[in-house]
């Protein structure tokens, strides 16, 4: 299954997909890795693995027209690699409904987009999920892989893994344990999608 992966930062989840696919443990070919951030370390990880990279930066303070233009350019860049699935893995931007509606291969087939999120959705959507879960005092949180729709972390849930919150946890220690669970879950869901177990392809 041919995928494009989008990252904004470190790309440790991406690294686990790279490792599993290169080891032959995952029936996935990463056609390219893209980012909104040209300095994302995830792009370095991809380059080191011999994977093509691209970046489509979004200007600070972009207005609605500039955002629409950014969505179109990002969509065109993704589609130029002809993926069957688009994976948002630590990609910290929201794409538009238009982006999702027009994310289609040359033959018209829709390209599903999935995302990893460091909480048990629908609890704690948004960019500060780990901090918000800690602030709320939950004893169990976790991670979710879901299909992306035009809301913020609202698309259909594909799989989840619970992670216990420990008394001594701070945001960094809890996030690190969640990311360990996320890496396993993301690879499992990709394998399931490749076998068409979620009806996405
Ligand atoms: C992950 O927890 C992801 O869910 C969140 O940001 C983190 C990305 O980590 N949105 P990395 O870039 O894969 O290391």
py3Dmol code that shows the C-alpha trace and the ligand (Angstrom):
import py3Dmol

protein = """\
ATOM      1  CA  UNK A   1       0.000   0.000   0.000  1.00  0.00           C
ATOM      2  CA  UNK A   2       1.440   3.282  -1.124  1.00  0.00           C
ATOM      3  CA  UNK A   3       1.280   6.060   1.469  1.00  0.00           C
ATOM      4  CA  UNK A   4       2.373   9.662   1.952  1.00  0.00           C
ATOM      5  CA  UNK A   5       3.121  10.722   5.545  1.00  0.00           C
ATOM      6  CA  UNK A   6       2.792  14.302   6.854  1.00  0.00           C
ATOM      7  CA  UNK A   7       4.818  15.443   9.888  1.00  0.00           C
ATOM      8  CA  UNK A   8       5.485  18.762  11.630  1.00  0.00           C
ATOM      9  CA  UNK A   9       8.187  17.877  14.131  1.00  0.00           C
ATOM     10  CA  UNK A  10      10.369  15.074  15.420  1.00  0.00           C
ATOM     11  CA  UNK A  11       8.773  12.258  13.437  1.00  0.00           C
ATOM     12  CA  UNK A  12       9.380   9.446  15.911  1.00  0.00           C
ATOM     13  CA  UNK A  13       6.070   7.846  14.930  1.00  0.00           C
ATOM     14  CA  UNK A  14       7.099   8.172  11.278  1.00  0.00           C
ATOM     15  CA  UNK A  15      10.378   6.421  12.165  1.00  0.00           C
ATOM     16  CA  UNK A  16       8.507   3.367  13.404  1.00  0.00           C
ATOM     17  CA  UNK A  17       6.588   3.177  10.106  1.00  0.00           C
ATOM     18  CA  UNK A  18       9.870   3.527   8.174  1.00  0.00           C
ATOM     19  CA  UNK A  19      11.536   0.814  10.276  1.00  0.00           C
ATOM     20  CA  UNK A  20       8.633  -1.623   9.994  1.00  0.00           C
ATOM     21  CA  UNK A  21       8.214  -1.140   6.253  1.00  0.00           C
ATOM     22  CA  UNK A  22      11.947  -1.417   5.565  1.00  0.00           C
ATOM     23  CA  UNK A  23      12.161  -4.555   7.721  1.00  0.00           C
ATOM     24  CA  UNK A  24       9.387  -6.091   5.612  1.00  0.00           C
ATOM     25  CA  UNK A  25       7.044  -6.216   8.638  1.00  0.00           C
ATOM     26  CA  UNK A  26       4.505  -3.816   7.150  1.00  0.00           C
ATOM     27  CA  UNK A  27       3.063  -4.047   3.601  1.00  0.00           C
ATOM     28  CA  UNK A  28       3.527  -0.314   3.094  1.00  0.00           C
ATOM     29  CA  UNK A  29       5.633   1.763   0.727  1.00  0.00           C
ATOM     30  CA  UNK A  30       6.258   5.339   1.884  1.00  0.00           C
ATOM     31  CA  UNK A  31       6.188   7.278  -1.388  1.00  0.00           C
ATOM     32  CA  UNK A  32       7.082  10.591   0.281  1.00  0.00           C
ATOM     33  CA  UNK A  33       7.125  12.486   3.566  1.00  0.00           C
ATOM     34  CA  UNK A  34       5.838  16.051   3.608  1.00  0.00           C
ATOM     35  CA  UNK A  35       5.689  18.862   6.127  1.00  0.00           C
ATOM     36  CA  UNK A  36       4.406  22.359   6.772  1.00  0.00           C
ATOM     37  CA  UNK A  37       7.763  22.938   8.493  1.00  0.00           C
ATOM     38  CA  UNK A  38      10.903  22.789   6.300  1.00  0.00           C
ATOM     39  CA  UNK A  39      13.003  22.275   9.474  1.00  0.00           C
ATOM     40  CA  UNK A  40      11.011  19.304  10.794  1.00  0.00           C
ATOM     41  CA  UNK A  41      13.367  16.568  11.963  1.00  0.00           C
ATOM     42  CA  UNK A  42      10.943  14.075  10.443  1.00  0.00           C
ATOM     43  CA  UNK A  43      12.110  15.232   6.997  1.00  0.00           C
ATOM     44  CA  UNK A  44      15.697  14.423   7.991  1.00  0.00           C
ATOM     45  CA  UNK A  45      14.594  10.959   9.130  1.00  0.00           C
ATOM     46  CA  UNK A  46      12.888  10.407   5.774  1.00  0.00           C
ATOM     47  CA  UNK A  47      15.899  11.660   3.800  1.00  0.00           C
ATOM     48  CA  UNK A  48      18.215   9.380   5.780  1.00  0.00           C
ATOM     49  CA  UNK A  49      15.959   6.460   4.843  1.00  0.00           C
ATOM     50  CA  UNK A  50      16.127   7.427   1.154  1.00  0.00           C
ATOM     51  CA  UNK A  51      12.514   8.632   1.021  1.00  0.00           C
ATOM     52  CA  UNK A  52      11.521  11.698  -1.009  1.00  0.00           C
ATOM     53  CA  UNK A  53      10.483  14.769   0.969  1.00  0.00           C
ATOM     54  CA  UNK A  54       8.590  17.998   0.342  1.00  0.00           C
ATOM     55  CA  UNK A  55       7.501  20.978   2.402  1.00  0.00           C
ATOM     56  CA  UNK A  56       4.605  23.357   1.955  1.00  0.00           C
ATOM     57  CA  UNK A  57       4.952  26.059   4.638  1.00  0.00           C
ATOM     58  CA  UNK A  58       1.938  28.012   5.858  1.00  0.00           C
ATOM     59  CA  UNK A  59       2.698  31.703   6.463  1.00  0.00           C
ATOM     60  CA  UNK A  60       2.245  32.994  10.011  1.00  0.00           C
ATOM     61  CA  UNK A  61      -1.021  34.876  10.342  1.00  0.00           C
ATOM     62  CA  UNK A  62      -2.288  33.569   6.993  1.00  0.00           C
ATOM     63  CA  UNK A  63      -5.745  34.877   6.071  1.00  0.00           C
ATOM     64  CA  UNK A  64      -8.558  32.724   4.686  1.00  0.00           C
ATOM     65  CA  UNK A  65      -7.434  33.134   1.081  1.00  0.00           C
ATOM     66  CA  UNK A  66      -3.824  32.221   1.885  1.00  0.00           C
ATOM     67  CA  UNK A  67      -5.032  29.194   3.863  1.00  0.00           C
ATOM     68  CA  UNK A  68      -7.162  28.023   0.936  1.00  0.00           C
ATOM     69  CA  UNK A  69      -4.165  28.420  -1.349  1.00  0.00           C
ATOM     70  CA  UNK A  70      -1.954  26.488   1.114  1.00  0.00           C
ATOM     71  CA  UNK A  71      -4.523  23.664   1.241  1.00  0.00           C
ATOM     72  CA  UNK A  72      -4.524  23.437  -2.573  1.00  0.00           C
ATOM     73  CA  UNK A  73      -0.747  23.399  -2.819  1.00  0.00           C
ATOM     74  CA  UNK A  74      -0.454  20.775  -0.082  1.00  0.00           C
ATOM     75  CA  UNK A  75      -3.097  18.601  -1.793  1.00  0.00           C
ATOM     76  CA  UNK A  76      -1.321  18.879  -5.150  1.00  0.00           C
ATOM     77  CA  UNK A  77       2.030  18.000  -3.579  1.00  0.00           C
ATOM     78  CA  UNK A  78       0.519  14.943  -1.850  1.00  0.00           C
ATOM     79  CA  UNK A  79      -1.314  13.761  -4.980  1.00  0.00           C
ATOM     80  CA  UNK A  80       1.830  14.097  -7.101  1.00  0.00           C
ATOM     81  CA  UNK A  81       3.074  10.952  -5.263  1.00  0.00           C
ATOM     82  CA  UNK A  82      -0.147   9.042  -6.080  1.00  0.00           C
ATOM     83  CA  UNK A  83      -0.779   7.649  -2.566  1.00  0.00           C
ATOM     84  CA  UNK A  84      -3.567   5.216  -1.660  1.00  0.00           C
ATOM     85  CA  UNK A  85      -3.655   6.569   1.907  1.00  0.00           C
ATOM     86  CA  UNK A  86      -2.469   9.834   3.483  1.00  0.00           C
ATOM     87  CA  UNK A  87      -1.113   9.578   7.038  1.00  0.00           C
ATOM     88  CA  UNK A  88      -0.956  12.546   9.413  1.00  0.00           C
ATOM     89  CA  UNK A  89       1.591  11.576  12.057  1.00  0.00           C
ATOM     90  CA  UNK A  90       2.393  14.500  14.317  1.00  0.00           C
ATOM     91  CA  UNK A  91       1.195  16.895  11.589  1.00  0.00           C
ATOM     92  CA  UNK A  92      -0.010  19.896  13.582  1.00  0.00           C
ATOM     93  CA  UNK A  93      -2.240  21.542  10.963  1.00  0.00           C
ATOM     94  CA  UNK A  94      -5.934  21.248  10.203  1.00  0.00           C
ATOM     95  CA  UNK A  95      -6.766  20.652   6.565  1.00  0.00           C
ATOM     96  CA  UNK A  96      -9.946  22.028   4.987  1.00  0.00           C
ATOM     97  CA  UNK A  97     -13.096  20.197   3.911  1.00  0.00           C
ATOM     98  CA  UNK A  98     -12.166  21.156   0.341  1.00  0.00           C
ATOM     99  CA  UNK A  99      -8.740  19.510   0.780  1.00  0.00           C
ATOM    100  CA  UNK A 100     -10.409  16.252   1.869  1.00  0.00           C
ATOM    101  CA  UNK A 101     -13.115  16.394  -0.820  1.00  0.00           C
ATOM    102  CA  UNK A 102     -10.571  16.876  -3.577  1.00  0.00           C
ATOM    103  CA  UNK A 103      -7.965  14.405  -2.303  1.00  0.00           C
ATOM    104  CA  UNK A 104      -8.561  12.005  -5.175  1.00  0.00           C
ATOM    105  CA  UNK A 105      -6.331   9.921  -7.383  1.00  0.00           C
ATOM    106  CA  UNK A 106      -6.296  10.353 -11.152  1.00  0.00           C
ATOM    107  CA  UNK A 107      -8.995   7.661 -11.539  1.00  0.00           C
ATOM    108  CA  UNK A 108     -11.275   9.586  -9.126  1.00  0.00           C
ATOM    109  CA  UNK A 109     -10.855   7.278  -6.128  1.00  0.00           C
ATOM    110  CA  UNK A 110     -10.823   9.123  -2.792  1.00  0.00           C
ATOM    111  CA  UNK A 111      -7.591   9.004  -0.779  1.00  0.00           C
ATOM    112  CA  UNK A 112      -8.512   8.448   2.897  1.00  0.00           C
ATOM    113  CA  UNK A 113      -6.529  10.477   5.425  1.00  0.00           C
ATOM    114  CA  UNK A 114      -5.811   9.078   8.881  1.00  0.00           C
ATOM    115  CA  UNK A 115      -4.321  10.741  11.954  1.00  0.00           C
ATOM    116  CA  UNK A 116      -2.706   9.676  15.216  1.00  0.00           C
ATOM    117  CA  UNK A 117      -3.827  11.549  18.323  1.00  0.00           C
ATOM    118  CA  UNK A 118      -2.315  11.298  21.830  1.00  0.00           C
ATOM    119  CA  UNK A 119      -5.586  10.868  23.783  1.00  0.00           C
ATOM    120  CA  UNK A 120      -8.653   8.661  23.833  1.00  0.00           C
ATOM    121  CA  UNK A 121     -10.958  10.645  21.559  1.00  0.00           C
ATOM    122  CA  UNK A 122     -13.523  12.108  21.817  1.00  0.00           C
ATOM    123  CA  UNK A 123     -11.812  13.223  25.047  1.00  0.00           C
ATOM    124  CA  UNK A 124      -9.114  15.880  24.686  1.00  0.00           C
ATOM    125  CA  UNK A 125      -9.091  16.813  21.001  1.00  0.00           C
ATOM    126  CA  UNK A 126      -6.746  19.563  19.810  1.00  0.00           C
ATOM    127  CA  UNK A 127      -3.063  20.383  20.008  1.00  0.00           C
ATOM    128  CA  UNK A 128      -2.582  19.994  23.798  1.00  0.00           C
ATOM    129  CA  UNK A 129      -4.194  16.634  24.426  1.00  0.00           C
ATOM    130  CA  UNK A 130      -1.608  15.325  26.901  1.00  0.00           C
ATOM    131  CA  UNK A 131      -1.538  18.550  28.940  1.00  0.00           C
ATOM    132  CA  UNK A 132      -5.344  18.719  28.950  1.00  0.00           C
ATOM    133  CA  UNK A 133      -5.690  15.102  30.116  1.00  0.00           C
ATOM    134  CA  UNK A 134      -3.234  15.706  32.990  1.00  0.00           C
ATOM    135  CA  UNK A 135      -4.972  18.948  33.961  1.00  0.00           C
ATOM    136  CA  UNK A 136      -8.288  17.096  34.058  1.00  0.00           C
ATOM    137  CA  UNK A 137      -6.857  14.483  36.434  1.00  0.00           C
ATOM    138  CA  UNK A 138      -7.814  11.450  34.377  1.00  0.00           C
ATOM    139  CA  UNK A 139      -6.267   8.168  35.530  1.00  0.00           C
ATOM    140  CA  UNK A 140      -6.295   6.595  32.080  1.00  0.00           C
ATOM    141  CA  UNK A 141      -5.626   8.274  28.764  1.00  0.00           C
ATOM    142  CA  UNK A 142      -4.104   6.826  25.590  1.00  0.00           C
ATOM    143  CA  UNK A 143      -3.952   7.229  21.859  1.00  0.00           C
ATOM    144  CA  UNK A 144      -6.326   7.067  18.924  1.00  0.00           C
ATOM    145  CA  UNK A 145      -5.912   6.470  15.221  1.00  0.00           C
ATOM    146  CA  UNK A 146      -8.866   7.927  13.360  1.00  0.00           C
ATOM    147  CA  UNK A 147      -9.930   8.915   9.897  1.00  0.00           C
ATOM    148  CA  UNK A 148      -9.679  12.659   9.314  1.00  0.00           C
ATOM    149  CA  UNK A 149     -12.815  14.638   8.587  1.00  0.00           C
ATOM    150  CA  UNK A 150     -13.190  18.411   8.427  1.00  0.00           C
ATOM    151  CA  UNK A 151     -13.471  18.811  12.223  1.00  0.00           C
ATOM    152  CA  UNK A 152     -10.669  18.884  14.784  1.00  0.00           C
ATOM    153  CA  UNK A 153      -9.976  15.242  15.728  1.00  0.00           C
ATOM    154  CA  UNK A 154     -13.626  14.309  15.111  1.00  0.00           C
ATOM    155  CA  UNK A 155     -13.401  11.686  12.344  1.00  0.00           C
ATOM    156  CA  UNK A 156     -14.382   8.012  12.731  1.00  0.00           C
ATOM    157  CA  UNK A 157     -12.230   6.160  15.259  1.00  0.00           C
ATOM    158  CA  UNK A 158     -10.303   3.214  13.819  1.00  0.00           C
ATOM    159  CA  UNK A 159      -8.410   1.985  16.912  1.00  0.00           C
ATOM    160  CA  UNK A 160      -7.361   3.036  20.409  1.00  0.00           C
ATOM    161  CA  UNK A 161      -4.895   1.988  23.100  1.00  0.00           C
ATOM    162  CA  UNK A 162      -5.282   2.974  26.767  1.00  0.00           C
ATOM    163  CA  UNK A 163      -2.278   4.273  28.735  1.00  0.00           C
ATOM    164  CA  UNK A 164      -2.318   4.569  32.521  1.00  0.00           C
ATOM    165  CA  UNK A 165      -1.501   7.957  34.060  1.00  0.00           C
ATOM    166  CA  UNK A 166       1.018   7.632  36.913  1.00  0.00           C
ATOM    167  CA  UNK A 167       1.059   9.884  39.973  1.00  0.00           C
ATOM    168  CA  UNK A 168       4.571  11.110  39.141  1.00  0.00           C
ATOM    169  CA  UNK A 169       3.812  11.861  35.458  1.00  0.00           C
ATOM    170  CA  UNK A 170       4.423  15.250  33.903  1.00  0.00           C
ATOM    171  CA  UNK A 171       3.462  16.133  30.329  1.00  0.00           C
ATOM    172  CA  UNK A 172       6.772  14.900  28.904  1.00  0.00           C
ATOM    173  CA  UNK A 173       6.857  11.496  30.653  1.00  0.00           C
ATOM    174  CA  UNK A 174       3.201  10.794  29.914  1.00  0.00           C
ATOM    175  CA  UNK A 175       3.525  11.856  26.273  1.00  0.00           C
ATOM    176  CA  UNK A 176       6.565   9.619  25.832  1.00  0.00           C
ATOM    177  CA  UNK A 177       4.623   6.578  27.102  1.00  0.00           C
ATOM    178  CA  UNK A 178       1.667   7.481  24.898  1.00  0.00           C
ATOM    179  CA  UNK A 179       3.980   7.792  21.891  1.00  0.00           C
ATOM    180  CA  UNK A 180       5.339   4.309  22.539  1.00  0.00           C
ATOM    181  CA  UNK A 181       1.750   3.010  22.348  1.00  0.00           C
ATOM    182  CA  UNK A 182       1.012   5.229  19.324  1.00  0.00           C
ATOM    183  CA  UNK A 183       3.859   3.732  17.301  1.00  0.00           C
ATOM    184  CA  UNK A 184       2.547   0.200  17.743  1.00  0.00           C
ATOM    185  CA  UNK A 185      -1.041   1.247  17.101  1.00  0.00           C
ATOM    186  CA  UNK A 186      -0.245   3.211  13.942  1.00  0.00           C
ATOM    187  CA  UNK A 187       1.613   0.283  12.399  1.00  0.00           C
ATOM    188  CA  UNK A 188      -1.215  -2.098  13.358  1.00  0.00           C
ATOM    189  CA  UNK A 189      -3.849   0.136  11.769  1.00  0.00           C
ATOM    190  CA  UNK A 190      -1.780   0.605   8.608  1.00  0.00           C
ATOM    191  CA  UNK A 191      -1.494  -3.180   8.286  1.00  0.00           C
ATOM    192  CA  UNK A 192      -5.267  -3.484   8.800  1.00  0.00           C
ATOM    193  CA  UNK A 193      -6.001  -0.820   6.167  1.00  0.00           C
ATOM    194  CA  UNK A 194      -3.652  -2.589   3.762  1.00  0.00           C
ATOM    195  CA  UNK A 195      -5.743  -5.747   4.294  1.00  0.00           C
ATOM    196  CA  UNK A 196      -8.890  -3.585   3.812  1.00  0.00           C
ATOM    197  CA  UNK A 197     -10.180  -4.370   7.293  1.00  0.00           C
ATOM    198  CA  UNK A 198     -11.542  -0.847   7.764  1.00  0.00           C
ATOM    199  CA  UNK A 199     -13.293  -0.555   4.403  1.00  0.00           C
ATOM    200  CA  UNK A 200     -11.203   2.450   3.465  1.00  0.00           C
ATOM    201  CA  UNK A 201      -9.836   1.086   0.193  1.00  0.00           C
TER     202      UNK A 201
END
"""
ligand_1 = """\
14
LIG
C 2.326 12.420 18.596
O 1.978 12.183 19.942
C 1.138 12.835 17.786
O -0.024 12.159 18.091
C 1.024 14.267 18.217
O 2.340 14.730 18.193
C 3.217 13.646 18.476
C 4.183 13.532 17.325
O 5.364 12.928 17.691
N 0.105 14.993 17.413
P 6.485 12.564 16.611
O 6.691 13.800 15.745
O 5.994 11.393 15.827
O 7.696 12.250 17.425
"""
view = py3Dmol.view(width=600, height=400)
view.addModel(protein, "pdb")
view.setStyle({"model": 0}, {"cartoon": {"style": "trace"}})
view.addModel(ligand_1, "xyz")
view.setStyle({"model": 1}, {"stick": {}})
view.zoomTo()
view.show()
